[in-house]
Amino acid sequence: MRRYATAFAALVAAFAGWTYFRATRAEREALQAVRSESEIRFEQQTLSDPPPAGWETIASPADFRDAVVWNGELYVAGANALFRYRVDGTLLQTWRAGMELPPAPLMALAAGEELWVATEGEGALSFDGARIRRILPPARKVNAVLPLSTGAVLFGTVSQGVLRYDGTHLRPAHPSLASLAVTAIAGAEDDLWVGTRDAGVVHLRAGHAERFSEAEGLPDKAVHSIAVDGDRAWVGTSTGIAALQDGKLQRVIGKGLLAKSLAARGNELLAGTLSDGWLRIPLEGRAPRPAAAGVSQGGEVRRVFSVGEDVYILRPESLDVLRAGRISKALNGQSALLTHGNVSALEMDASGRLWVGYFDRGLDIVEMNRRRITPVEDERIFCVNRIRRSEDGQRVAVATANGLVFFDGGLRQRQVMTRADGLIASHVTDIVPRGRGWVAATPAGLTFLDGGTRSVYAFHGLVNNHVYAAAAEGETVLAGTLGGLSAMRGETVKTSYTTANSALKTNWITALARSGTDWFAGTYGGGVQRLDSAGVWHTFDSMPANVVVNPNAMTATPRGVYAGTLEHGLLVWDFQRQAWRSIRKGLPSANVTAILYHDNKLYLGTGNGLAVVPESLLGL
């Protein structure tokens, strides 16, 4: 009997073990399935290729964005380069966007086991002291990086919220953090603070998420910075700083301040602001005060951080250090020829001077051989859309959001035109020379200028009033609009093309270029299409999907057609191969906003600077 009882007990134990094994395996497989479903595909690449031969950049300001001390050295991220310095300010190394680095502005830095760099369009970069890797998720725009004590890293993205990267896998960090437009991350994995562009801040603690926005007392829903010290957190918004403790809002500090940077330091909070310099805020409740007598100054401060007893203050053009109560210059930005980097228009005048217009500024007139510029900015020369010289080379027209300005060969403003002077609208989106006159494109139609002013708009048959691009060839005038393309003979509309009556893929026409007897039209979302002399539209099998061609960022040469895109870099139509291809290497940004062909060279304006390359090096 005892033998039977022992055997029975062994059988029961074996069955229980088998059942536990199956249950454990099922649980493990289910967990693996969940992880597999949530896993995000990404690209990982070690950057080892040399910069492209023959490409050069015309230097724009470094536009410092962030700085950290890592491995005893100072690293500073500018919009167009990463700089490595000794702490005494000696420059050791430079990595340039589009050359040694991918073509994207740099956004933020973070120090962990490796140095991490967030980019606007090329994912995140890591540097281990010897090599640079790129981790590229589907959400290419990364605004913030937070290395964790576990060795994993959190990426704050613009469209996919917070992602967790462990060196092998990339997954959403937490369901409550998905789909956020992240601007800042601070804290630890089990006590995390995430700032957003338009939804306040999320506090994730022990897996539970709590949101703070205006309804919960946050000064503003747009968060720019976060600092954490133990159970205390400070959230910098567009209109003040929220102080929280143990996950609860305590008070608002510095009402009206736009806090771009926060750092907790002992019994005070350091704050860098958009226009009020940097402040030292006592944590016992007194009002914020300037950094110290005689050392604080106004203006934008993008980062404030401390290393030991020293305080570093990063401005767009310099880095200062407060040491032993005295402030000194730690380093200045690298010398630059251009005054800005956000290029919108390019032209070469008859004297060989390069004209560079900017989206949110005026323009620079560059004497290339003397490396000298003449900046021009006033109430009219601001937000430049297009620069064109007349057919006789005697005048240069500058189309802006505030009017149309004509310069003579001596760089003097000879005429300013707005709606009060006969334009159909003061906002001029494009300007085209036509014989001795001009055609001005506006959001209200076209205005013809040839000694007088006459306008054409929807009432006269224009397919849509909002004209983005214009072109002229002999008596033919084309108007690329928000609603399609109108072909005119002189000032009379002869034909209009839309998605309803032609093979046009999208109605929004952003750019036009003439090549032989054909017209090439750039569109918003449909790439480039070709209109032949018979009025038939053609598509290209080699054109990538969903391409946005930037306004007036097209040109044609005997070798090819070039289109500047929002995210696909420079598109090149190769006549010999009859195919489009994308060029990104060599560009400071994949957002190509202006193209000029002159003296067998292409000048490529981007949202992050200006590149120049001989056309012969593009493989046409």
TABELBEL-V161662 format. One record per backbone hydrogen bond with DSSP energy under -0.5 kcal/mol. CO is the residue of the C=O (numbers start at 0). NH is the residue of the N-H. Records with the same first field share a line. If there is no record, write none. Layout:
CO->NH ; NH
This chain:
0->4
1->5
2->6
3->7
4->8
5->9
6->10
7->11
8->12
9->13
10->14
11->15
12->16
13->17
14->18
15->19
16->20
17->21
18->22
19->23
20->24
21->25
22->26
23->27
24->28
25->29
26->30
27->31
28->32
29->33
30->34
31->35
32->36
33->37
34->38
37->171
42->135
44->46 ; 133
45->47
46->131
51->54
55->611
56->58
57->609
58->336 ; 337
61->78 ; 79
62->78
65->76
67->69 ; 74
69->72
72->69 ; 74
73->84
74->67
75->77 ; 82
76->64 ; 65
77->105
78->105
79->96
80->77
81->94
82->75
83->91 ; 92
84->73
85->88
89->85
92->83
94->81
95->98 ; 99 ; 100
97->585
100->97
101->97 ; 103
102->589
104->119
107->117
109->115
113->111
114->126
115->109
116->124
117->106 ; 107
118->120 ; 141
122->118
123->134
124->116
125->132
126->114
130->127
131->46
132->125
133->44 ; 135
134->123 ; 136
135->42
137->139
139->120 ; 122 ; 141
140->142 ; 157
143->155
145->153
147->150
151->147
152->164
153->145
154->156 ; 162
155->142 ; 143
156->181
160->156
161->172
162->154 ; 164
163->170
164->152
168->165
169->39
170->163
173->176
174->177
176->161 ; 179
179->160 ; 181
180->196
183->194
185->192
187->190
189->205
190->187
191->203
192->185
193->201
194->182 ; 183
195->222
199->195
200->211
201->193 ; 203
202->204 ; 209
203->191
204->207
207->204
209->202
211->200
212->215 ; 217
213->216
220->199 ; 222
221->237
224->235
226->233
228->231
230->245 ; 246
231->228
232->243
233->226 ; 235
234->236 ; 241
235->223 ; 224
236->239 ; 258
238->255
239->236
240->252
241->234 ; 243
242->249 ; 250
243->232
244->247
247->244
250->242
252->240
253->256
256->239 ; 258
257->259 ; 273
260->271
262->269
264->267
266->282
267->264
268->280
269->262
270->278
271->259 ; 260
272->300
274->298
276->272
277->290
278->270 ; 280
279->281 ; 288
280->268
281->284
288->279
291->294 ; 295
298->276
302->313
304->311
306->309
309->306
310->321
311->304
312->314 ; 319
313->301 ; 302
315->63
316->332
317->314
318->329 ; 330
319->312
320->322 ; 327
321->310
322->325
325->322
327->320 ; 329
330->318
340->342 ; 608
341->358
344->356
346->354
348->351
351->367
352->348
353->355 ; 365
354->346 ; 356
355->363
356->343 ; 344
357->383
360->382 ; 383
361->357
362->375
363->355 ; 365
364->366 ; 373
365->353 ; 367
366->369 ; 370 ; 371
371->366
373->364
375->362
379->381
380->377
381->400
382->400
385->398
387->396
389->392
394->389
395->406
396->387 ; 398
397->399 ; 404
398->384 ; 385
399->402 ; 427
402->399
403->416
404->397
405->413 ; 414
406->395
407->410
411->407 ; 413
414->405
416->403
417->420 ; 422
418->421
425->427
426->428 ; 442
429->440
431->438
433->436
436->433
437->448
438->431
439->446
440->428 ; 429
441->444 ; 466
444->441
445->455
446->439
447->449 ; 453
448->437
451->449
453->447
455->445
456->459 ; 461
457->460
459->492
464->444 ; 466
465->467 ; 481
468->479
470->477
472->475
474->489
475->472
476->487
477->470
478->480 ; 485
479->467 ; 468
480->483 ; 508
483->480
484->496
485->478
486->493 ; 494
487->476 ; 489
488->490 ; 491
490->492
491->488
494->486
496->484
497->501 ; 503
506->483 ; 508
507->509 ; 523
509->551
510->521
512->519
514->517
517->514
518->530
519->512 ; 521
520->528
521->509 ; 510
522->524 ; 548
526->522
528->520
529->531 ; 537
530->518
531->534
535->531
537->529
539->542
543->546
546->524 ; 526 ; 548
547->549 ; 565
549->552
551->553
552->563
554->561
558->574
559->556
560->572
561->554
562->570
563->549
564->591
568->564 ; 570
569->582
570->562
571->573 ; 580
572->560 ; 574
573->577 ; 578
578->573
580->571
582->569
583->586
589->568 ; 591
590->592 ; 606
593->604
595->597 ; 602
597->600
599->614
600->597 ; 602
601->603 ; 612
602->595 ; 604
603->610
604->592 ; 593
605->342 ; 608
608->605
609->57
610->603
611->55
612->601
613->616
614->617 ; 619
615->618
